[in-house]
Structures are given as C-alpha cells and as structure tokens.
C-alpha cells in the first residue's frame, strides 16, 4: 500500500530537461534525480577544446565516426541524461545522434573532472555508465594531471590505459593515437 504521507519523488526525463530555459548551467538527471553544475571554468574549456581537436582530427582522418563536444545531452535511458565533455560515436552507431541530443549509448564518453562534480564524475556516473553498457570511458583529471581510459568488461570498468604529467597517452581503443599531455594541459 502506498504511504500517502510521503509524496512520490519526482523523476525527470529528457523532455523535462529540454524545458529548462538556458541559464549557463549544466543540468543532468541521474536515475531521475536532477543535478546542476555551474558553467565550466575557462581552463576546463581550453583542455576540453585541446582534447576535442586531437581526438576529432584522428577520428576524421580514419573515418571512424563522430566526436561531439559538450554541451550536448546524452539520453542514456529514460531517467538518465548526462552532459559529458566529449562524446565519440562510431559510424555503426550513428543513428543515435538526433538533431537535439544523443539518444542511446555512445561508444566513448569523456569527462574532464571539475571540483564541483568530482564525486559524481568519478563514482556515480561510472556506475551508471557501466550499467547501461557504455563501452569506453575516459576520465581527465586536471588537478592530478592524469587521464584514465576505462573499458567495460563483464559489466564493470577495468583500467585499459593511463598517462600522467607530461607523458604520452596511448588509448587502447584507438590504435595509433598518441596524445602528448604536455600540450593538452596548456591553458
């Protein structure tokens, strides 16, 4: 029997987020709960731009798919809509790209960790991404100057590669791609 003294929690979908007027903030729903993050810092955006340039150049030159840049909603499931910093979708999965957002599971999501969303980026989203089947996840930690590449194996993420400081990042999912971190961190 339903307890009438406790109201049912409101669970938000993509249509609910799409109805929020633009205000410079990032909104996501994780399993129906609304989360807001302030606009990214200029340093964050420069690093995202540097990474986008490198990854997009590599992907386009090999006709592997599309690299999309935030702010773009990714509707992973009815009650989970995220705004990762970068999204890679193979040619095979291109049908998930809609005019207004991505609807489905991309091949790679990239999060540049912000202090305001650190726990959500490193823990909550990882669990959801694994549950819905996102095959690859990159975490870029500006403070620690590290990139981790996670690959989904048997429903959980395992470390596929990592690079720290000014090393060269060689992600396992893109044979031949080499990202010099020293140039990535330049703001």
C-alpha positions, 0 to 999 in steps of 0.5 A: 500500500502506498504511504500517502504521507510521503509524496512520490519523488519526482523523476525527470526525463529528457523532455523535462530537461529540454524545458529548462530555459538556458541559464549557463548551467549544466543540468543532468538527471541521474536515475531521475534525480536532477543535478546542476553544475555551474558553467565550466571554468575557462581552463576546463574549456581550453583542455576540453577544446585541446582534447576535442581537436586531437581526438576529432582530427584522428577520428576524421582522418580514419573515418571512424565516426563522430566526436561531439563536444559538450554541451550536448545531452546524452539520453542514456535511458529514460531517467538518465541524461548526462552532459559529458565533455566529449562524446565519440560515436562510431559510424555503426552507431550513428543513428543515435545522434538526433538533431537535439541530443544523443539518444542511446549509448555512445561508444566513448564518453569523456569527462574532464573532472571539475571540483564541483562534480568530482564525486559524481564524475568519478563514482556515480556516473561510472556506475551508471555508465557501466550499467547501461553498457557504455563501452569506453570511458575516459576520465581527465583529471586536471588537478592530478594531471592524469587521464584514465581510459576505462573499458567495460568488461563483464559489466564493470570498468577495468583500467585499459590505459593511463598517462600522467604529467607530461607523458604520452597517452596511448588509448587502447581503443584507438590504435595509433593515437598518441596524445602528448599531455604536455600540450593538452594541459596548456591553458 
